[in-house]
Amino acid sequence: MKLLALDAATEACSVALLQGEELCERYELIGRGHAERLLPLVDELLVEAGLRLAGLDAIAFGRGPGGFTGLRIAAGITQGLAAGAGLPVLPVSNLAALAAAGASESGARRVLACLDARMGEVYWAAFDCGDAQPLALTPEAVTKPEAVQLPDGEPCFGVGPGLAAWPLLVERLGPGLRGCNPALLPRAAWIARLGALDLAAGRAVDAAFALPRYLRDNVIISQQ
């Protein structure tokens, strides 16, 4: 399996190439300028691997939630590359990718993934990461920090900058968290790993369906 993955949902800009068990990644913290960096990073990885775009099996991308501009950029570039090369696409949840990274780092089975949504809100969901593919224990949501609720059962490991933006959230969840890493961000390496599972499960879609998932419907309407 040869799979390219892109992510631009946060201040991180990353691209990964998965070939069987071998994973290569380019990861940069840039804040802005994702549109200018993603394609050069794609070219770097393909040249380094001696591959052409048409030689891939699919392209995965972080479909959100996350920053609106970054999501549109990643989805648009994915759609253009996939359509031009005749490749299917794999939209991957940024919260699921963040949870998978948190589980790998901490060894925790349950993970709360939390991103800063600005406007006094957070994107969040809790996942069971006991298997390779994270299983959502709560719906992905955008809410005020005080509305975040952990699922019943064993404590979660918390990850993501939403926890750094709202330290009182960590305090409120208290014993429901078994530790946290607010600095952890979604990255293309985990988008690639989860995308590969989706590809193997037959969940790839046509390039036309490389669409971002914002969670904030009112913002989508205002930008159309």
Buried (B, 14 or more C-beta within 10 A) or exposed (E): BBBBBBBBBBBBBBBBBBBEEEBBBBBBEEEEEBBEBBBEBBEBBBEEBEBEBEEBBBBBBBBBBBBBBBBBBBBBBBBEBBBEBEBBBBBBBBBBBBBBBBBEEBEBBBBBBBBBBEEEBBBBBBBBBEEEBBEBBBEBBBBEBEEBBBBEEEBBBBBBBBBBBBEEBBEEBEEBBBEBBBEBBBBBBBBBBBBBBBBEEEEBBEBEBBBBBBBBEEEEEEEE
